Amino acid sequence: MQAIKQLPIPSATLGPLPITNYQLPITNYQLPITNFQNPIFNTVRT
């Protein structure tokens, strides 16, 4: 039972760290998505 309690303790600290790292690439992925939508909208408009 002590091991189970010790696991969530480090996970709680390590949890937010990887989450922020994951959000960084997510924003990078959204950038190309908007870039792809731009030419699509340009072709649709014309």
mmCIF file as gemmi writes it, N, C-alpha and C atoms, coordinates in Angstrom:
data_model
loop_
_atom_site.group_PDB
_atom_site.id
_atom_site.type_symbol
_atom_site.label_atom_id
_atom_site.label_alt_id
_atom_site.label_comp_id
_atom_site.label_asym_id
_atom_site.label_entity_id
_atom_site.label_seq_id
_atom_site.pdbx_PDB_ins_code
_atom_site.Cartn_x
_atom_site.Cartn_y
_atom_site.Cartn_z
_atom_site.occupancy
_atom_site.B_iso_or_equiv
_atom_site.pdbx_formal_charge
_atom_site.auth_seq_id
_atom_site.auth_asym_id
_atom_site.pdbx_PDB_model_num
ATOM 1 N N . MET Axp A 1 ? 0.847 -1.204 0 1 0 ? 1 A 1
ATOM 2 C CA . MET Axp A 1 ? 0 0 0 1 0 ? 1 A 1
ATOM 3 C C . MET Axp A 1 ? 0.889 1.265 0 1 0 ? 1 A 1
ATOM 4 N N . GLN Axp A 2 ? 2 1.21 0.708 1 0 ? 2 A 1
ATOM 5 C CA . GLN Axp A 2 ? 2.892 2.371 0.744 1 0 ? 2 A 1
ATOM 6 C C . GLN Axp A 2 ? 3.456 2.654 -0.648 1 0 ? 2 A 1
ATOM 7 N N . ALA Axp A 3 ? 3.775 1.594 -1.38 1 0 ? 3 A 1
ATOM 8 C CA . ALA Axp A 3 ? 4.317 1.77 -2.732 1 0 ? 3 A 1
ATOM 9 C C . ALA Axp A 3 ? 3.282 2.446 -3.635 1 0 ? 3 A 1
ATOM 10 N N . ILE Axp A 4 ? 2.021 2.074 -3.466 1 0 ? 4 A 1
ATOM 11 C CA . ILE Axp A 4 ? 0.943 2.654 -4.277 1 0 ? 4 A 1
ATOM 12 C C . ILE Axp A 4 ? 0.833 4.148 -3.975 1 0 ? 4 A 1
ATOM 13 N N . LYS Axp A 5 ? 0.97 4.503 -2.688 1 0 ? 5 A 1
ATOM 14 C CA . LYS Axp A 5 ? 0.862 5.921 -2.31 1 0 ? 5 A 1
ATOM 15 C C . LYS Axp A 5 ? 2.068 6.703 -2.822 1 0 ? 5 A 1
ATOM 16 N N . GLN Axp A 6 ? 3.238 6.067 -2.86 1 0 ? 6 A 1
ATOM 17 C CA . GLN Axp A 6 ? 4.444 6.753 -3.321 1 0 ? 6 A 1
ATOM 18 C C . GLN Axp A 6 ? 4.405 6.969 -4.84 1 0 ? 6 A 1
ATOM 19 N N . LEU Axp A 7 ? 3.742 6.092 -5.57 1 0 ? 7 A 1
ATOM 20 C CA . LEU Axp A 7 ? 3.667 6.225 -7.027 1 0 ? 7 A 1
ATOM 21 C C . LEU Axp A 7 ? 2.932 7.495 -7.461 1 0 ? 7 A 1
ATOM 22 N N . PRO Axp A 8 ? 1.733 7.76 -6.943 1 0 ? 8 A 1
ATOM 23 C CA . PRO Axp A 8 ? 1.015 8.968 -7.352 1 0 ? 8 A 1
ATOM 24 C C . PRO Axp A 8 ? 1.731 10.256 -6.948 1 0 ? 8 A 1
ATOM 25 N N . ILE Axp A 9 ? 2.547 10.198 -5.909 1 0 ? 9 A 1
ATOM 26 C CA . ILE Axp A 9 ? 3.246 11.414 -5.451 1 0 ? 9 A 1
ATOM 27 C C . ILE Axp A 9 ? 4.231 11.89 -6.534 1 0 ? 9 A 1
ATOM 28 N N . PRO Axp A 10 ? 5.142 11.046 -7.016 1 0 ? 10 A 1
ATOM 29 C CA . PRO Axp A 10 ? 6.054 11.478 -8.085 1 0 ? 10 A 1
ATOM 30 C C . PRO Axp A 10 ? 5.321 11.703 -9.405 1 0 ? 10 A 1
ATOM 31 N N . SER Axp A 11 ? 4.287 10.938 -9.651 1 0 ? 11 A 1
ATOM 32 C CA . SER Axp A 11 ? 3.512 11.088 -10.884 1 0 ? 11 A 1
ATOM 33 C C . SER Axp A 11 ? 2.852 12.467 -10.922 1 0 ? 11 A 1
ATOM 34 N N . ALA Axp A 12 ? 2.428 12.941 -9.749 1 0 ? 12 A 1
ATOM 35 C CA . ALA Axp A 12 ? 1.769 14.249 -9.687 1 0 ? 12 A 1
ATOM 36 C C . ALA Axp A 12 ? 2.757 15.347 -10.073 1 0 ? 12 A 1
ATOM 37 N N . THR Axp A 13 ? 4 15.197 -9.643 1 0 ? 13 A 1
ATOM 38 C CA . THR Axp A 13 ? 5.009 16.217 -9.975 1 0 ? 13 A 1
ATOM 39 C C . THR Axp A 13 ? 5.466 16.064 -11.417 1 0 ? 13 A 1
ATOM 40 N N . LEU Axp A 14 ? 5.654 14.838 -11.864 1 0 ? 14 A 1
ATOM 41 C CA . LEU Axp A 14 ? 6.109 14.595 -13.233 1 0 ? 14 A 1
ATOM 42 C C . LEU Axp A 14 ? 4.96 14.806 -14.226 1 0 ? 14 A 1
ATOM 43 N N . GLY Axp A 15 ? 3.743 14.636 -13.767 1 0 ? 15 A 1
ATOM 44 C CA . GLY Axp A 15 ? 2.568 14.779 -14.633 1 0 ? 15 A 1
ATOM 45 C C . GLY Axp A 15 ? 2.52 16.121 -15.345 1 0 ? 15 A 1
ATOM 46 N N . PRO Axp A 16 ? 2.485 17.236 -14.621 1 0 ? 16 A 1
ATOM 47 C CA . PRO Axp A 16 ? 2.372 18.553 -15.259 1 0 ? 16 A 1
ATOM 48 C C . PRO Axp A 16 ? 3.557 18.888 -16.157 1 0 ? 16 A 1
ATOM 49 N N . LEU Axp A 17 ? 4.722 18.348 -15.847 1 0 ? 17 A 1
ATOM 50 C CA . LEU Axp A 17 ? 5.909 18.636 -16.667 1 0 ? 17 A 1
ATOM 51 C C . LEU Axp A 17 ? 5.746 18.105 -18.095 1 0 ? 17 A 1
ATOM 52 N N . PRO Axp A 18 ? 5.435 16.806 -18.279 1 0 ? 18 A 1
ATOM 53 C CA . PRO Axp A 18 ? 5.246 16.289 -19.633 1 0 ? 18 A 1
ATOM 54 C C . PRO Axp A 18 ? 4.025 16.9 -20.314 1 0 ? 18 A 1
ATOM 55 N N . ILE Axp A 19 ? 3.032 17.287 -19.54 1 0 ? 19 A 1
ATOM 56 C CA . ILE Axp A 19 ? 1.818 17.886 -20.12 1 0 ? 19 A 1
ATOM 57 C C . ILE Axp A 19 ? 2.194 19.185 -20.837 1 0 ? 19 A 1
ATOM 58 N N . THR Axp A 20 ? 3.036 20.003 -20.176 1 0 ? 20 A 1
ATOM 59 C CA . THR Axp A 20 ? 3.449 21.273 -20.8 1 0 ? 20 A 1
ATOM 60 C C . THR Axp A 20 ? 4.282 20.979 -22.044 1 0 ? 20 A 1
ATOM 61 N N . ASN Axp A 21 ? 5.129 19.952 -21.974 1 0 ? 21 A 1
ATOM 62 C CA . ASN Axp A 21 ? 5.953 19.584 -23.127 1 0 ? 21 A 1
ATOM 63 C C . ASN Axp A 21 ? 5.068 19.1 -24.277 1 0 ? 21 A 1
ATOM 64 N N . TYR Axp A 22 ? 3.993 18.404 -23.94 1 0 ? 22 A 1
ATOM 65 C CA . TYR Axp A 22 ? 3.088 17.906 -24.981 1 0 ? 22 A 1
ATOM 66 C C . TYR Axp A 22 ? 2.318 19.061 -25.613 1 0 ? 22 A 1
ATOM 67 N N . GLN Axp A 23 ? 1.968 20.06 -24.803 1 0 ? 23 A 1
ATOM 68 C CA . GLN Axp A 23 ? 1.22 21.198 -25.335 1 0 ? 23 A 1
ATOM 69 C C . GLN Axp A 23 ? 2.063 22.008 -26.322 1 0 ? 23 A 1
ATOM 70 N N . LEU Axp A 24 ? 3.38 22.015 -26.116 1 0 ? 24 A 1
ATOM 71 C CA . LEU Axp A 24 ? 4.258 22.756 -27.023 1 0 ? 24 A 1
ATOM 72 C C . LEU Axp A 24 ? 4.174 22.196 -28.444 1 0 ? 24 A 1
ATOM 73 N N . PRO Axp A 25 ? 4.363 20.874 -28.642 1 0 ? 25 A 1
ATOM 74 C CA . PRO Axp A 25 ? 4.237 20.326 -29.993 1 0 ? 25 A 1
ATOM 75 C C . PRO Axp A 25 ? 2.826 20.473 -30.558 1 0 ? 25 A 1
ATOM 76 N N . ILE Axp A 26 ? 1.824 20.484 -29.676 1 0 ? 26 A 1
ATOM 77 C CA . ILE Axp A 26 ? 0.435 20.644 -30.131 1 0 ? 26 A 1
ATOM 78 C C . ILE Axp A 26 ? 0.295 22.009 -30.826 1 0 ? 26 A 1
ATOM 79 N N . THR Axp A 27 ? 0.865 23.05 -30.226 1 0 ? 27 A 1
ATOM 80 C CA . THR Axp A 27 ? 0.79 24.383 -30.827 1 0 ? 27 A 1
ATOM 81 C C . THR Axp A 27 ? 1.554 24.386 -32.146 1 0 ? 27 A 1
ATOM 82 N N . ASN Axp A 28 ? 2.672 23.664 -32.194 1 0 ? 28 A 1
ATOM 83 C CA . ASN Axp A 28 ? 3.45 23.578 -33.429 1 0 ? 28 A 1
ATOM 84 C C . ASN Axp A 28 ? 2.631 22.88 -34.518 1 0 ? 28 A 1
ATOM 85 N N . TYR Axp A 29 ? 1.85 21.9 -34.127 1 0 ? 29 A 1
ATOM 86 C CA . TYR Axp A 29 ? 1.017 21.185 -35.106 1 0 ? 29 A 1
ATOM 87 C C . TYR Axp A 29 ? -0.108 22.085 -35.606 1 0 ? 29 A 1
ATOM 88 N N . GLN Axp A 30 ? -0.641 22.921 -34.714 1 0 ? 30 A 1
ATOM 89 C CA . GLN Axp A 30 ? -1.727 23.817 -35.116 1 0 ? 30 A 1
ATOM 90 C C . GLN Axp A 30 ? -1.242 24.868 -36.107 1 0 ? 30 A 1
ATOM 91 N N . LEU Axp A 31 ? 0.034 25.241 -36.001 1 0 ? 31 A 1
ATOM 92 C CA . LEU Axp A 31 ? 0.582 26.251 -36.917 1 0 ? 31 A 1
ATOM 93 C C . LEU Axp A 31 ? 0.523 25.766 -38.366 1 0 ? 31 A 1
ATOM 94 N N . PRO Axp A 32 ? 1.058 24.576 -38.667 1 0 ? 32 A 1
ATOM 95 C CA . PRO Axp A 32 ? 0.966 24.086 -40.043 1 0 ? 32 A 1
ATOM 96 C C . PRO Axp A 32 ? -0.478 23.857 -40.485 1 0 ? 32 A 1
ATOM 97 N N . ILE Axp A 33 ? -1.353 23.525 -39.544 1 0 ? 33 A 1
ATOM 98 C CA . ILE Axp A 33 ? -2.766 23.296 -39.882 1 0 ? 33 A 1
ATOM 99 C C . ILE Axp A 33 ? -3.36 24.596 -40.429 1 0 ? 33 A 1
ATOM 100 N N . THR Axp A 34 ? -3.081 25.713 -39.75 1 0 ? 34 A 1
ATOM 101 C CA . THR Axp A 34 ? -3.6 27.004 -40.214 1 0 ? 34 A 1
ATOM 102 C C . THR Axp A 34 ? -2.971 27.345 -41.558 1 0 ? 34 A 1
ATOM 103 N N . ASN Axp A 35 ? -1.684 27.012 -41.721 1 0 ? 35 A 1
ATOM 104 C CA . ASN Axp A 35 ? -1.002 27.281 -42.996 1 0 ? 35 A 1
ATOM 105 C C . ASN Axp A 35 ? -1.648 26.472 -44.122 1 0 ? 35 A 1
ATOM 106 N N . PHE Axp A 36 ? -2.045 25.253 -43.805 1 0 ? 36 A 1
ATOM 107 C CA . PHE Axp A 36 ? -2.681 24.403 -44.825 1 0 ? 36 A 1
ATOM 108 C C . PHE Axp A 36 ? -4.068 24.941 -45.158 1 0 ? 36 A 1
ATOM 109 N N . GLN Axp A 37 ? -4.751 25.459 -44.127 1 0 ? 37 A 1
ATOM 110 C CA . GLN Axp A 37 ? -6.098 25.992 -44.365 1 0 ? 37 A 1
ATOM 111 C C . GLN Axp A 37 ? -6.041 27.266 -45.197 1 0 ? 37 A 1
ATOM 112 N N . ASN Axp A 38 ? -4.961 28.017 -45.062 1 0 ? 38 A 1
ATOM 113 C CA . ASN Axp A 38 ? -4.832 29.259 -45.819 1 0 ? 38 A 1
ATOM 114 C C . ASN Axp A 38 ? -4.871 29.007 -47.328 1 0 ? 38 A 1
ATOM 115 N N . PRO Axp A 39 ? -4.016 28.145 -47.872 1 0 ? 39 A 1
ATOM 116 C CA . PRO Axp A 39 ? -4.075 27.876 -49.317 1 0 ? 39 A 1
ATOM 117 C C . PRO Axp A 39 ? -5.405 27.257 -49.736 1 0 ? 39 A 1
ATOM 118 N N . ILE Axp A 40 ? -5.989 26.462 -48.85 1 0 ? 40 A 1
ATOM 119 C CA . ILE Axp A 40 ? -7.279 25.832 -49.172 1 0 ? 40 A 1
ATOM 120 C C . ILE Axp A 40 ? -8.343 26.922 -49.339 1 0 ? 40 A 1
ATOM 121 N N . PHE Axp A 41 ? -8.351 27.88 -48.406 1 0 ? 41 A 1
ATOM 122 C CA . PHE Axp A 41 ? -9.321 28.963 -48.476 1 0 ? 41 A 1
ATOM 123 C C . PHE Axp A 41 ? -9.057 29.847 -49.696 1 0 ? 41 A 1
ATOM 124 N N . ASN Axp A 42 ? -7.784 30.015 -50.016 1 0 ? 42 A 1
ATOM 125 C CA . ASN Axp A 42 ? -7.428 30.841 -51.18 1 0 ? 42 A 1
ATOM 126 C C . ASN Axp A 42 ? -7.96 30.215 -52.463 1 0 ? 42 A 1
ATOM 127 N N . THR Axp A 43 ? -7.817 28.903 -52.573 1 0 ? 43 A 1
ATOM 128 C CA . THR Axp A 43 ? -8.284 28.214 -53.782 1 0 ? 43 A 1
ATOM 129 C C . THR Axp A 43 ? -9.814 28.22 -53.813 1 0 ? 43 A 1
ATOM 130 N N . VAL Axp A 44 ? -10.43 28.047 -52.663 1 0 ? 44 A 1
ATOM 131 C CA . VAL Axp A 44 ? -11.896 28.02 -52.602 1 0 ? 44 A 1
ATOM 132 C C . VAL Axp A 44 ? -12.445 29.4 -52.946 1 0 ? 44 A 1
ATOM 133 N N . ARG Axp A 45 ? -11.775 30.447 -52.475 1 0 ? 45 A 1
ATOM 134 C CA . ARG Axp A 45 ? -12.241 31.818 -52.728 1 0 ? 45 A 1
ATOM 135 C C . ARG Axp A 45 ? -12.157 32.121 -54.224 1 0 ? 45 A 1
ATOM 136 N N . THR Axp A 46 ? -11.084 31.713 -54.863 1 0 ? 46 A 1
ATOM 137 C CA . THR Axp A 46 ? -10.888 32.005 -56.287 1 0 ? 46 A 1
ATOM 138 C C . THR Axp A 46 ? -11.596 30.94 -57.112 1 0 ? 46 A 1
